[in-house]
Amino acid sequence: MKSYFYAMEKPGYWRARVLGFRYAFRGIVLLLRYTPHARIHLLATFAVVVAGIVFEISTAEWATVMVAAGMVWSSEAMNTALEKLTDLASPDIHPLAGMAKDLAAGAVLLASIFALAVAAFVFIPKIIA
């Protein structure tokens, strides 16, 4: 998948900034389209936003929840990018390629566990109150 950016002549400064955003949004679409776990994260994010509205969480709680969700999304995107690059660089099975993929997946799992802990700290007191 070759980026259009590299096929064009070097754009002007502002055009390059606009194209950069376009490619970034394209990356988000690709993440949602081709990564099943991203769709799970989308459902979880939607559930947390709905719960935040229902329980009227504070601004600080919103910030904490959104940072946690952002870490999960960012780690999932980086994991997916690393997996694609690893597949490109090492099409054959190699222990180091597998280790790189496992480490990246572990980062997503860690971010998800901590996001779950944040959700528990924010929402459990509201549920039991």
N, C-alpha and C positions, 0 to 999 in steps of 0.2 A: 504494500500500500504506500505508494509514493505521494508525498505531500505536494500539493499544487504550488506551494510557496517556493520550493526549490526548482520548479520547472520554469518559473517566471524570471524576468530580469529583476534585479534588485529594486524593490519598491521604495518610494519615498518614506520618510520617517513616520508620518501619520498613517499612511496606508499600511505600513508594516505593523503598526500597533493594532489597527483594526483587524488585519489578517490574523495576528496573534490571538486575539479574542475569538475569532471565528474558528480557528483550529482548536482552541481550548474547549469551546462549546461542542465541537465535533467529537473531541475526546470523551466528554461526558456522555454524549449520545452513544458512542461506541461502547463505553463502559456498561451502560444500561442494556444495550442490545445484545452484547456478546458475553456478559459475565453474569451467570445465574445468581451468584452471591450478592451482586449489586442490587438485584431486584428484591432480595430478602432485606438488604439494608434499606431500600426505599420503603418497604412496608413497615419496617421498624421505625424509621424516621417519621413516617406519616403517623404511626400510632403514638409516638412520643409527642409530636406536635398537637395532636388531638387531645391527649391526656393533659398537656400543658395548658391548653385552652380551657378544658373542662375543670381542672383543679385550680385555675387562675394562679399559676406559679409566678413568683416575683421576677423582676428584671435580672437579678443576680442568678436566680435559678435557671432562667431562660439562657443566660450567657453560658452557664456551666453545662447545661444540656446540649446547647448548640456546639460548643467547643468539643465536647465528647463525640457528638455525631460527626462533626467535621474531621476529627482524627480517624474515625472509622472509615469514612468516605475516602479520605486522602490515602490512608494505608491500603485500602482496596484498589484504588487506582494505581498506586505505585506497584503493588503486588502484580496486578494484571500486566502492567508495562514490563516489569522484570520477567514475568513468565513468557511474554511474547518475544522479548529480546533473547532470552535463554533458548527458546525453541529455534530462533533464527541462527544463533551462534553455535548451538550444539544440537543439531537435528537427531543425532544418535544419543542413546542413553549414556549418560556419564555421571558418576557419583557426585562430582562437584556441581554439575547443573542441577541435579536433584536436591543437593544441599541448599543451593541458592534459592530454589523455589520453595523448599520447606521453610527456610528462614523467613522469607517474605510472607508466606502464609501464616507463620507464627506471629509476625508483627500485626497482621489483621486480627488474629485471634486475641492477642493481648489488648489491642485497642477496643475490641468488642467486649471483652470481659470488664475492662475499666469503664466503658460506657454503660454497661449493665449495672455496675456498682454505683455510678453517678445517678442513674435512673432510680435505683433502689433508695438511695439517700434522699432524693428529691420527692419521690412519689409514695413510698411506703408510709411515711408519717401522715400524709394527706389522706391516704386510703383508710388507715386505722383510726383517724381522728373523728 
